[in-house]
Amino acid sequence: MVPIEVLTLPTDPRDYRLATPSPPAFCTDPAQTQDSPAPLPKEHRLTSPPHRPTDKLTVDEFCDDLRISRSTFYDWRKKGTAPRCIRIPNGALRIRRSDYENWLTDCEDHA
């Protein structure tokens, strides 16, 4: 028969880390072993790519930029005063950034 090691848990949760056994040698952090390569410098580590603006805006992005409601945008579309839009296959609208910039320039001329 193999003896079983009994682990008693402390009553205070702050002492729990003292009661947990250390991990086996094969579970140790490879960065701490001598055979592993040195960690990469911060600028070479994989991170999420920086957010880059796309060439098309969603209706929400357009409305957020101008601080208007979606209903105002759709009113402008109905009147023909909104910038040109593209309807993508799922039915959503997109606004080319170049069309948006030109539309803003035209709005400045009328002001």
C-alpha positions as CSV (number, residue, x, y, z in Angstrom):
1,M,0.0,0.0,0.0
2,V,1.2,3.5,-0.9
3,P,1.1,6.1,1.8
4,I,-1.1,9.1,1.0
5,E,0.1,12.6,2.0
6,V,-2.6,14.5,3.8
7,L,-2.7,18.3,3.2
8,T,-4.4,20.3,5.8
9,L,-5.7,23.7,4.7
10,P,-5.3,26.7,7.0
11,T,-8.4,28.5,8.3
12,D,-7.0,31.9,7.3
13,P,-7.0,32.3,3.5
14,R,-3.9,34.5,3.6
15,D,-1.9,31.5,4.8
16,Y,-3.2,29.2,2.1
17,R,-0.1,29.9,-0.2
18,L,2.1,28.6,2.6
19,A,0.2,25.3,2.8
20,T,0.3,24.5,-0.9
21,P,3.1,22.2,-2.0
22,S,5.7,23.5,-4.4
23,P,5.2,22.3,-8.0
24,P,7.2,19.4,-9.4
25,A,10.5,20.2,-11.2
26,F,9.0,19.7,-14.6
27,C,6.4,22.5,-13.9
28,T,9.0,25.2,-13.1
29,D,9.2,28.3,-15.2
30,P,11.4,27.7,-18.2
31,A,12.6,31.3,-18.1
32,Q,14.4,30.5,-14.8
33,T,16.4,27.5,-16.2
34,Q,19.9,28.0,-17.5
35,D,19.3,26.1,-20.8
36,S,16.5,28.5,-21.9
37,P,17.3,31.6,-24.0
38,A,17.2,35.0,-22.5
39,P,13.8,36.7,-22.6
40,L,13.1,39.0,-25.6
41,P,13.5,42.7,-25.1
42,K,10.2,44.5,-24.6
43,E,10.1,46.0,-28.1
44,H,10.3,42.5,-29.6
45,R,7.6,40.8,-27.6
46,L,4.4,39.8,-29.3
47,T,1.6,42.3,-28.4
48,S,-1.6,43.2,-30.1
49,P,-1.1,45.4,-33.1
50,P,-1.7,49.1,-32.6
51,H,-5.2,50.2,-33.5
52,R,-5.1,51.7,-37.0
53,P,-7.9,53.6,-38.6
54,T,-9.6,51.7,-41.4
55,D,-10.5,53.4,-44.6
56,K,-14.2,52.8,-43.9
57,L,-16.3,54.0,-40.9
58,T,-19.3,52.3,-39.4
59,V,-22.4,54.4,-38.8
60,D,-21.7,54.3,-35.0
61,E,-18.1,55.6,-35.6
62,F,-19.5,58.4,-37.9
63,C,-22.1,59.4,-35.3
64,D,-19.6,59.3,-32.4
65,D,-17.2,61.5,-34.3
66,L,-19.9,64.1,-35.0
67,R,-21.6,63.6,-31.7
68,I,-25.0,63.0,-33.3
69,S,-27.6,60.3,-32.9
70,R,-28.2,57.5,-35.3
71,S,-31.6,58.9,-36.1
72,T,-30.0,62.2,-37.1
73,F,-27.7,60.3,-39.5
74,Y,-30.7,58.4,-41.0
75,D,-32.6,61.7,-41.3
76,W,-29.7,63.2,-43.2
77,R,-29.6,60.1,-45.5
78,K,-33.3,60.4,-46.2
79,K,-32.8,64.1,-47.1
80,G,-29.8,63.3,-49.2
81,T,-27.4,65.4,-47.1
82,A,-25.4,62.6,-45.5
83,P,-22.1,61.4,-47.0
84,R,-22.2,58.6,-49.6
85,C,-22.5,55.2,-48.0
86,I,-21.7,51.6,-49.0
87,R,-24.1,48.8,-48.1
88,I,-22.1,45.7,-47.3
89,P,-23.5,42.1,-47.8
90,N,-24.8,41.8,-44.2
91,G,-26.9,45.0,-44.7
92,A,-24.8,47.3,-42.6
93,L,-23.6,50.7,-43.9
94,R,-20.0,51.9,-44.2
95,I,-18.8,55.4,-45.1
96,R,-15.5,55.8,-46.9
97,R,-13.1,58.0,-44.9
98,S,-12.3,60.0,-48.0
99,D,-16.1,60.6,-48.6
100,Y,-16.5,61.6,-45.0
101,E,-13.5,64.1,-45.3
102,N,-14.9,65.6,-48.5
103,W,-18.4,65.8,-47.0
104,L,-16.9,67.7,-44.0
105,T,-15.1,70.1,-46.4
106,D,-18.4,70.7,-48.3
107,C,-20.1,71.4,-45.0
108,E,-17.4,74.0,-44.1
109,D,-18.1,75.8,-47.4
110,H,-21.8,76.2,-46.7
111,A,-21.2,77.5,-43.1
